[in-house]
Amino acid sequence: MAWIGISDRFGGRFAARGLTCRTDSEPAIASDTLMPRGTLLLETRLSAEGRPQTLLGFNRSHPWPGSFTLQSLPGGGIVLVEAQGDDLRHVTLPIGADGRMDVLRLSYAWDAPARWAQLSVERTERDTPTLVAPHAPHPLLLSDAQGVTTDARRRVVDADVTFFALSNTVEPIGPMPGLTGEVPIATPGGEVPVRRLKRGDLIMTQDGKVVPVLQVVKRVVPAKGNLRPVHLRAPYFGLRRDILVAPQQRLVIGGSEVEYLFGREAVLVPARHLVNGVSALRGEGPDLVTYHHLLLPGHEVIMAAGCPLESLYLGRLRRKPELLSRSVLAGFDRARLPEHAKPAWPVLKPFEAITLAMNRAA
């Protein structure tokens, strides 16, 4: 079970056995080999002018006629249309027109044997996905997955699409882990890489509390677009060493500028808003990245190599069983999940984060 294809404007890669496997011994793909389940992940902005967009589309004539399109509509909405022969299936996901400048992450997941599918959209500035369940899906041909990923002649992709990727399993949506595996976390016994922590271990919070880890979650995602790691450099942000975090990972930023601008002792700022080419850079590396995070009883400020950042924020996810079942916490007992009523500190809006960054650079 793995990501098997990834593509952006610069080209694409495909490996039926997974992108982390060697491609020099890839077996030939029969034209009728099916992907009974999987996920298409696509990151894009919607047209600022409100024009209709074919975000991704392709047609085939062999071994049987078929097509697939993912479109955005003027006024807000994502339409998925798939066909095999004369059997046409479609669904519309309303999203409103107020977020046309947001970066959207669209996920179409399907399990044809179970007659289940789901189309969802996640916005980088919001915590809760929007989703809809289409009718029973058709399986995808593996040859289509290969062609649409690697052959620009076989697809239509809108210029606003940052990247798209294909997995041969149903991928989670919802709360996203935000720390790469080597990020050191403060514990009573010293710093420990987050990938080595486990349920029941104790960690230290910024205010000196010792709290238990309820769950360590991780997720492998394409290292593209707004999933590409951010490289935070020491000694900025209180760091004693450089670390890599996810763009949506929120840091606790305090100081006189924060108090002056926002009237608060500290605020939460997503790492992507701190990228300035000096203290924070876009990370470089392979096509895939594994992010980890710690679920604690409360929403806490934890210390990573001296930098204060937030633990995994769940909000009231336990009250949404459908969304919980699609998340990285799907196997966790819902009755034992905590509720995080509000973040530990206010979360800056994008324009506020940009204002703060400009003041700090001045």
DAUR-V620287 format. One record per backbone hydrogen bond with DSSP energy under -1.0 kcal/mol. CO is the residue of the C=O (numbers start at 1). NH is the residue of the N-H. If there is no record, write none. Layout:
co=CO nh=NH
co=CO nh=NH
This chain:
co=2 nh=168
co=3 nh=19
co=4 nh=15
co=5 nh=166
co=6 nh=13
co=7 nh=164
co=8 nh=11
co=11 nh=8
co=13 nh=6
co=15 nh=18
co=18 nh=21
co=23 nh=26
co=30 nh=33
co=33 nh=142
co=35 nh=140
co=36 nh=112
co=38 nh=110
co=39 nh=167
co=40 nh=108
co=41 nh=165
co=42 nh=106
co=43 nh=162
co=44 nh=104
co=47 nh=50
co=53 nh=55
co=53 nh=72
co=55 nh=158
co=56 nh=70
co=57 nh=156
co=58 nh=68
co=60 nh=66
co=65 nh=85
co=66 nh=60
co=67 nh=83
co=68 nh=58
co=69 nh=81
co=70 nh=55
co=70 nh=56
co=71 nh=79
co=72 nh=53
co=73 nh=76
co=77 nh=73
co=78 nh=93
co=79 nh=71
co=80 nh=91
co=81 nh=69
co=82 nh=89
co=83 nh=67
co=84 nh=87
co=87 nh=84
co=89 nh=82
co=91 nh=80
co=93 nh=78
co=99 nh=102
co=103 nh=124
co=104 nh=44
co=105 nh=122
co=106 nh=42
co=107 nh=120
co=108 nh=40
co=109 nh=118
co=110 nh=38
co=111 nh=116
co=112 nh=115
co=116 nh=111
co=118 nh=109
co=119 nh=132
co=120 nh=107
co=121 nh=130
co=122 nh=105
co=123 nh=126
co=130 nh=121
co=132 nh=119
co=140 nh=35
co=141 nh=145
co=142 nh=146
co=143 nh=147
co=144 nh=148
co=145 nh=149
co=146 nh=150
co=147 nh=151
co=151 nh=154
co=156 nh=57
co=158 nh=161
co=163 nh=43
co=164 nh=7
co=165 nh=41
co=166 nh=4
co=166 nh=5
co=167 nh=39
co=178 nh=246
co=179 nh=292
co=180 nh=183
co=181 nh=195
co=183 nh=194
co=184 nh=305
co=185 nh=192
co=186 nh=204
co=187 nh=190
co=190 nh=187
co=192 nh=185
co=193 nh=196
co=194 nh=197
co=198 nh=201
co=201 nh=213
co=203 nh=211
co=205 nh=208
co=209 nh=205
co=211 nh=203
co=213 nh=200
co=215 nh=295
co=217 nh=293
co=219 nh=291
co=221 nh=289
co=222 nh=224
co=224 nh=227
co=225 nh=228
co=229 nh=283
co=230 nh=245
co=231 nh=281
co=232 nh=243
co=235 nh=238
co=236 nh=239
co=243 nh=232
co=244 nh=180
co=245 nh=230
co=246 nh=249
co=247 nh=272
co=249 nh=271
co=250 nh=310
co=251 nh=269
co=253 nh=267
co=255 nh=259
co=256 nh=260
co=257 nh=261
co=258 nh=262
co=259 nh=263
co=267 nh=253
co=268 nh=348
co=269 nh=251
co=270 nh=273
co=271 nh=274
co=279 nh=233
co=280 nh=276
co=280 nh=277
co=281 nh=231
co=287 nh=223
co=289 nh=221
co=291 nh=219
co=292 nh=179
co=293 nh=217
co=294 nh=312
co=295 nh=214
co=295 nh=215
co=300 nh=311
co=301 nh=206
co=302 nh=309
co=303 nh=186
co=304 nh=307
co=305 nh=240
co=307 nh=304
co=308 nh=252
co=309 nh=302
co=314 nh=317
co=315 nh=340
co=316 nh=319
co=317 nh=320
co=320 nh=324
co=321 nh=325
co=323 nh=326
co=324 nh=327
co=326 nh=173
co=327 nh=330
co=329 nh=332
co=333 nh=336
co=334 nh=337
co=346 nh=268
co=349 nh=353
co=350 nh=354
co=351 nh=355
co=352 nh=356
co=353 nh=357
co=354 nh=358
co=355 nh=359
co=356 nh=360
co=357 nh=361
co=358 nh=362
